[in-house]
Amino acid sequence: MFFLGSQRSTPLGFCKALLVLSTLHTLDVTETINRMIDLFPPHQHTQVRAMLAGTLKGIVG
């Protein structure tokens, strides 16, 4: 299971929260990360990998 969360400000200063809970049926972490990257268009894969690497480094570190 993985969790994605976000909180954004609107032009009027109000906050809008977004919570997404989901599961991926994969055999290992490598396959999970690759499937998450594949959700994005191919031209964004490098950017998504970099963003995930920074996020995972913060969570694990």
TIVO-2410 file (N, C-alpha, C; in nm, 3 decimals):
# residues 61
REC num residu      c1      c2      c3 atome chaine
REC   1      M   0.084  -0.117   0.000     N      A
REC   1      M   0.000   0.000   0.000    CA      A
REC   1      M   0.089   0.123   0.000     C      A
REC   2      F   0.051   0.223  -0.072     N      A
REC   2      F   0.124   0.348  -0.066    CA      A
REC   2      F   0.026   0.462  -0.048     C      A
REC   3      F   0.075   0.573   0.001     N      A
REC   3      F  -0.008   0.688   0.035    CA      A
REC   3      F   0.046   0.809  -0.037     C      A
REC   4      L  -0.042   0.883  -0.099     N      A
REC   4      L  -0.006   1.011  -0.160    CA      A
REC   4      L  -0.093   1.118  -0.096     C      A
REC   5      G  -0.034   1.226  -0.054     N      A
REC   5      G  -0.112   1.333   0.006    CA      A
REC   5      G  -0.065   1.468  -0.042     C      A
REC   6      S  -0.155   1.562  -0.041     N      A
REC   6      S  -0.120   1.695  -0.088    CA      A
REC   6      S  -0.213   1.796  -0.024     C      A
REC   7      Q  -0.163   1.917  -0.006     N      A
REC   7      Q  -0.247   2.027   0.040    CA      A
REC   7      Q  -0.211   2.148  -0.044     C      A
REC   8      R  -0.310   2.207  -0.106     N      A
REC   8      R  -0.284   2.317  -0.200    CA      A
REC   8      R  -0.363   2.440  -0.159     C      A
REC   9      S  -0.307   2.555  -0.187     N      A
REC   9      S  -0.377   2.681  -0.163    CA      A
REC   9      S  -0.444   2.726  -0.292     C      A
REC  10      T  -0.563   2.774  -0.280     N      A
REC  10      T  -0.634   2.828  -0.395    CA      A
REC  10      T  -0.605   2.978  -0.403     C      A
REC  11      P  -0.641   3.043  -0.512     N      A
REC  11      P  -0.615   3.188  -0.523    CA      A
REC  11      P  -0.676   3.271  -0.411     C      A
REC  12      L  -0.782   3.221  -0.348     N      A
REC  12      L  -0.846   3.296  -0.240    CA      A
REC  12      L  -0.785   3.265  -0.104     C      A
REC  13      G  -0.686   3.178  -0.100     N      A
REC  13      G  -0.619   3.147   0.025    CA      A
REC  13      G  -0.676   3.027   0.099     C      A
REC  14      F  -0.781   2.966   0.045     N      A
REC  14      F  -0.837   2.847   0.109    CA      A
REC  14      F  -0.750   2.727   0.078     C      A
REC  15      C  -0.751   2.631   0.166     N      A
REC  15      C  -0.672   2.509   0.143    CA      A
REC  15      C  -0.764   2.397   0.096     C      A
REC  16      K  -0.713   2.323   0.001     N      A
REC  16      K  -0.785   2.207  -0.051    CA      A
REC  16      K  -0.695   2.087  -0.027     C      A
REC  17      A  -0.744   1.986   0.040     N      A
REC  17      A  -0.664   1.867   0.070    CA      A
REC  17      A  -0.701   1.755  -0.026     C      A
REC  18      L  -0.603   1.672  -0.058     N      A
REC  18      L  -0.622   1.558  -0.146    CA      A
REC  18      L  -0.558   1.438  -0.078     C      A
REC  19      L  -0.631   1.330  -0.065     N      A
REC  19      L  -0.580   1.208  -0.004    CA      A
REC  19      L  -0.613   1.093  -0.098     C      A
REC  20      V  -0.511   1.017  -0.136     N      A
REC  20      V  -0.529   0.903  -0.224    CA      A
REC  20      V  -0.466   0.781  -0.157     C      A
REC  21      L  -0.543   0.677  -0.139     N      A
REC  21      L  -0.492   0.551  -0.087    CA      A
REC  21      L  -0.511   0.447  -0.196     C      A
REC  22      S  -0.409   0.365  -0.219     N      A
REC  22      S  -0.418   0.267  -0.325    CA      A
REC  22      S  -0.327   0.149  -0.294     C      A
REC  23      T  -0.346   0.040  -0.366     N      A
REC  23      T  -0.257  -0.075  -0.353    CA      A
REC  23      T  -0.205  -0.111  -0.491     C      A
REC  24      L  -0.084  -0.163  -0.494     N      A
REC  24      L  -0.026  -0.218  -0.616    CA      A
REC  24      L   0.014  -0.362  -0.583     C      A
REC  25      H  -0.030  -0.454  -0.664     N      A
REC  25      H   0.002  -0.595  -0.640    CA      A
REC  25      H   0.130  -0.629  -0.716     C      A
REC  26      T   0.241  -0.615  -0.646     N      A
REC  26      T   0.373  -0.641  -0.705    CA      A
REC  26      T   0.450  -0.734  -0.612     C      A
REC  27      L   0.557  -0.791  -0.666     N      A
REC  27      L   0.635  -0.888  -0.589    CA      A
REC  27      L   0.744  -0.824  -0.505     C      A
REC  28      D   0.792  -0.706  -0.545     N      A
REC  28      D   0.899  -0.642  -0.469    CA      A
REC  28      D   0.896  -0.491  -0.491     C      A
REC  29      V   0.982  -0.421  -0.418     N      A
REC  29      V   0.985  -0.275  -0.422    CA      A
REC  29      V   1.024  -0.225  -0.561     C      A
REC  30      T   1.118  -0.290  -0.624     N      A
REC  30      T   1.162  -0.248  -0.758    CA      A
REC  30      T   1.046  -0.248  -0.856     C      A
REC  31      E   0.969  -0.354  -0.856     N      A
REC  31      E   0.854  -0.362  -0.947    CA      A
REC  31      E   0.750  -0.255  -0.913     C      A
REC  32      T   0.731  -0.228  -0.785     N      A
REC  32      T   0.635  -0.126  -0.743    CA      A
REC  32      T   0.675   0.011  -0.795     C      A
REC  33      I   0.803   0.047  -0.778     N      A
REC  33      I   0.852   0.177  -0.825    CA      A
REC  33      I   0.841   0.187  -0.977     C      A
REC  34      N   0.877   0.080  -1.047     N      A
REC  34      N   0.867   0.082  -1.194    CA      A
REC  34      N   0.722   0.098  -1.239     C      A
REC  35      R   0.630   0.034  -1.171     N      A
REC  35      R   0.488   0.049  -1.209    CA      A
REC  35      R   0.437   0.190  -1.180     C      A
REC  36      M   0.484   0.250  -1.071     N      A
REC  36      M   0.445   0.388  -1.041    CA      A
REC  36      M   0.498   0.482  -1.149     C      A
REC  37      I   0.622   0.462  -1.192     N      A
REC  37      I   0.681   0.545  -1.297    CA      A
REC  37      I   0.605   0.527  -1.428     C      A
REC  38      D   0.565   0.404  -1.457     N      A
REC  38      D   0.493   0.376  -1.582    CA      A
REC  38      D   0.355   0.440  -1.588     C      A
REC  39      L   0.304   0.491  -1.476     N      A
REC  39      L   0.175   0.561  -1.478    CA      A
REC  39      L   0.185   0.695  -1.550     C      A
REC  40      F   0.306   0.745  -1.567     N      A
REC  40      F   0.330   0.875  -1.629    CA      A
REC  40      F   0.372   0.857  -1.774     C      A
REC  41      P   0.355   0.958  -1.858     N      A
REC  41      P   0.399   0.950  -1.997    CA      A
REC  41      P   0.551   0.929  -2.005     C      A
REC  42      P   0.599   0.857  -2.106     N      A
REC  42      P   0.742   0.826  -2.117    CA      A
REC  42      P   0.835   0.948  -2.109     C      A
REC  43      H   0.794   1.062  -2.163     N      A
REC  43      H   0.882   1.178  -2.160    CA      A
REC  43      H   0.898   1.236  -2.019     C      A
REC  44      Q   0.819   1.191  -1.922     N      A
REC  44      Q   0.829   1.239  -1.784    CA      A
REC  44      Q   0.898   1.139  -1.691     C      A
REC  45      H   0.937   1.023  -1.741     N      A
REC  45      H   0.995   0.919  -1.656    CA      A
REC  45      H   1.119   0.965  -1.581     C      A
REC  46      T   1.208   1.039  -1.645     N      A
REC  46      T   1.329   1.086  -1.578    CA      A
REC  46      T   1.294   1.179  -1.463     C      A
REC  47      Q   1.202   1.270  -1.485     N      A
REC  47      Q   1.161   1.364  -1.381    CA      A
REC  47      Q   1.093   1.290  -1.265     C      A
REC  48      V   1.007   1.194  -1.296     N      A
REC  48      V   0.937   1.118  -1.192    CA      A
REC  48      V   1.036   1.037  -1.110     C      A
REC  49      R   1.134   0.975  -1.176     N      A
REC  49      R   1.237   0.899  -1.103    CA      A
REC  49      R   1.312   0.989  -1.004     C      A
REC  50      A   1.347   1.108  -1.049     N      A
REC  50      A   1.419   1.202  -0.962    CA      A
REC  50      A   1.333   1.244  -0.843     C      A
REC  51      M   1.206   1.271  -0.867     N      A
REC  51      M   1.116   1.311  -0.759    CA      A
REC  51      M   1.096   1.197  -0.659     C      A
REC  52      L   1.075   1.075  -0.710     N      A
REC  52      L   1.060   0.960  -0.621    CA      A
REC  52      L   1.187   0.934  -0.541     C      A
REC  53      A   1.302   0.948  -0.606     N      A
REC  53      A   1.429   0.925  -0.536    CA      A
REC  53      A   1.445   1.022  -0.420     C      A
REC  54      G   1.413   1.148  -0.442     N      A
REC  54      G   1.424   1.248  -0.335    CA      A
REC  54      G   1.325   1.221  -0.222     C      A
REC  55      T   1.205   1.180  -0.258     N      A
REC  55      T   1.101   1.150  -0.158    CA      A
REC  55      T   1.139   1.026  -0.077     C      A
REC  56      L   1.179   0.920  -0.145     N      A
REC  56      L   1.215   0.797  -0.075    CA      A
REC  56      L   1.339   0.815   0.012     C      A
REC  57      K   1.432   0.896  -0.034     N      A
REC  57      K   1.552   0.927   0.045    CA      A
REC  57      K   1.513   0.995   0.176     C      A
REC  58      G   1.416   1.084   0.170     N      A
REC  58      G   1.368   1.152   0.289    CA      A
REC  58      G   1.293   1.061   0.384     C      A
REC  59      I   1.218   0.965   0.329     N      A
REC  59      I   1.140   0.874   0.412    CA      A
REC  59      I   1.230   0.770   0.479     C      A
REC  60      V   1.323   0.714   0.403     N      A
REC  60      V   1.409   0.608   0.455    CA      A
REC  60      V   1.520   0.664   0.541     C      A
REC  61      G   1.570   0.783   0.505     N      A
REC  61      G   1.685   0.842   0.572    CA      A
REC  61      G   1.659   0.902   0.704     C      A
***
